[in-house]
């Protein structure tokens, strides 16, 4: 019997905004060193799930356990202290326009008081790891979209976190750069054994970077399977999403109505 405690354990997570239920009792376990990707339609709560874990959004109910410790029950200063173990690659890289590339990459280290010399050395080391050379003194406005995404990845791992979150890591990238980012994520997982939670609707990316796949639908994790079973699993909801069919148990008309209402507002 495996008694290993999950690195991340989500239990009965609920979140609603006004009358719209986003998470409706979501449960998810991610074991140490595992790379899990949450898939699902746009607007189903994937980003909300990650933001709840990161403390950016407060859930209405439920537990978020990291190594068995309920982070939601901790005082804010202790939550912030523990967040130093975490890295996050945001969807648009989210670089600071006023800082140089190396200052962006080593931002967490500079905040901890590391000298600028040491921080820049570490930034250059990590930039080379993601395939970027001699750009440390540039500013974000001088970078292409693919370069900015790799700088964002370098910043994510610069302080050597043991948990990393990826929010749509290939969104907005061409197929070749998407492959570059996917391979870097795979390399990160292989080289460091980092626990990874990603969210995406890019099935090629999900299959490539994941040990496990979890389908988020109707506010809950409907199904979680090993990534190598993705093609053979016959769950109707999972097959509908993977095959991109409008007809099926996932009621697409609900989301279409919500989009229409949002446009009218």
N, C-alpha and C positions, 0 to 999 in steps of 0.2 A: 504493500500500500504506500502511495506517495503522499507524504505528509508536508510537502513543501508548501509554504504559505504563498499565495499569489502576490506578485509585486504590486499589482493594481487590482482592486476588487470593488466593483460598483454594485451596490445592493439597493434595489427598489427606488431608483432615482426618479423624482418627479419634478417637472418644471412647466409652468404655464405663463403665458403673457396675456393679460386680460382674460378673454374667454377662449383663447387658443391653447390647447394642450400640446406641448412639444414633446416632453418626456413623460411617459405614463407607466412608471415602474420598471425602468430599464435595469437589467442585470448583466454584468460582464466581468469575467475573470481573465487576467493576463498574468502568466507565470513569469518568473525571473528569466531574463534573456530571450523572451519570446517577442516576435514581431507580429502584431495583430493589426489588421486593417478593417475599419468599419466602413461598409458600403451602404448605399441607400440613395433614394431620390433626393434632389435638392429640396430643402425646406423640411426634411424629416427630423432634424435635430442633431446632426452629426457634429457641427461646430459648437452647438450648445453643450453637448456632452463633454467635449474637450474643455470648453471654457468653465464648466462647473468643476472639473477636476483641477484646473489651474487656479480656481478661486476668483476668476474674473466675473462669474455669474454665481449667485447664491441659489442653490436648488430649494424647492419648496419642501421636499422630504427626501429621505433616503440617506445612505451612507457612502462615503468614498474612503476606502481603506488603502493605505500605502504600506506595504510590509506589515499588515495587520493593525495599523494605527489609523484611527478615524481622524483624518485631517480636518473635517468639518467641525469637530468638537474642540479643536485647539484654539488658543488665543491667536489673534491676528499676527502678532510678532513671531510666534512660533511657526505659524504657517509660512510666513515669508522666509524664515530661516531655512525651513525644509525645502522650499522652492529652489534653493541654490543647487539642489541635486537634479533639477529638471532643465531640459532644453526644449525650445519651441521654434519650429520653422513656420512662420505665418504664410498665408496664401500669397500675399504680394511681396514677400521678403521683409517689408516693413523696416527698411533701413532709415537711419537718421540722416536727413539731407545735409545737416550742418556739420556732420562729422566725416572725417576721412574713412576710407575703407578699413584701415587697420584699427582705427578707434571704434568703428562699428563692431568689428569682429571681436575685439578684446574688451567690449563694454563691461561685461560682468566682472572681469578681472580688475579693470580699473576701478570699478565701484567697490571692490574688496580691498583696495589700497595697494595693489601691485604697482611697482614702478613703471613708468612709461617705457623705459628701455626693455624690461622683461616682457611687458605686455605686447609690445610691438614685435619682439622676437617670436613670441607664441603665435601672434596673429599671422605672421609671415609663414610660419611652419604649417598652420592649418590651411591657409590659402593655397599653399603648394599641394597639400593633401587633396584639395578639391580641384586641382589642375589650373590654378590661377597664379601667375608669376609676375612680379614687378608692377603690381597695381595697388600696393598698399597705401600709396599717397594720393591716389585718385579720390574723387568724391562720387557719391551714388549717381549723380546726373550724367556722369561720363561712362556709365556701364550699360551694356545691353541687358535685355530682360533675362537671358540665360545666365549672364555673369552675375547680375544682382541676386538671382536665386541661389547661385553657388556661394556668393558672399554671405547670404542669409544662412545657408547650411553651415558655413565655416563658423559664423557667430554662434549658431545653435550648439556646436560641439566643442567650442574653444575652451570652455571651463570644465570639460570632461564630465558631463552629467551621466548618471546611470539610468535615467528615464528620459526619452526623447519623444516629442509629439510632432507630427507632420500634418499640417492642414492643407489638403489638396496640393501636394508637392509638385505636380506637373501641370497645374492649370496655367493656361496662357503660353505654354512653351510649344515649340515645334516638335515633331516626332523624334528628331535626333537628340535635341537637348533634353527631352523627356527621358530618353534612354540613358543619357549621361547621369541625370539626377537619380533615376532608379538604381543604376549600378553603384552610385556613391552610397545610397542608403543601404543596399545589400552589403557593400564593403564595410560600412560602419558597423552593421550588425555582426558580420563575420569577425571583424578585427577586434571589437571591443566587448561583444556580448551584451551590448546595451539593450534594455527593454524598450521596445518601440510601439507606440500606438499612432496609427495613421488614419486619416479619413480621406476618402476619395470616391468619385464615381467613375474613375478611369480603370476599367477592369484589367487592362494590360498591365498597368502599374501595380494594381492590387495583387495580381497573380505573381508578379515578379518579386515584390519586396516582402511578402508575407509568409509567415508560418501558419497563421490561422486567419480566416475571414469571418466577419460577423455582419449579418444583414440587419440593419436598423429599419424598422417599419412600424407605423402606427404607434410610435412612442416607446417601443420595446425592441430588445434584441430578439428578433424572431428566430434566428438560427446562427450557430457558430460551428464552423467545420475546419478541418485542416485544409490548407490552400491546395494541396495536391488532389483533393477530392472535388474541386470546384467544377470540373467538367462532367463528373459522373453523378454528382448529387442531384436527385430528382425532385427535391422540394419545389412545389409549384411557385411560391413567391420568389425563391432564389432564381429559378429558371426564367421567370418572367423578367426579372431585373437584368440578369446576365445577357439574355437574348434581346433585350430592349423592346419588349412588346407592350403596346398600350392596353391590350385586352388581357385580363387575368385577375387573380385574387387581390393584387394591389390596385386599389381604386384610384386611378389617375384622374378621374373627373373631379374628385375632391380638391386636388392640388390645382387643377385648371381653374376651378371656381375661385380658390383663394388668390391666385395670381390675378384673375380678372377683377376681383374686389380691390386688391392692392393698387392696381392701375387706376381704377376709378377714384380711389382716395387721393 
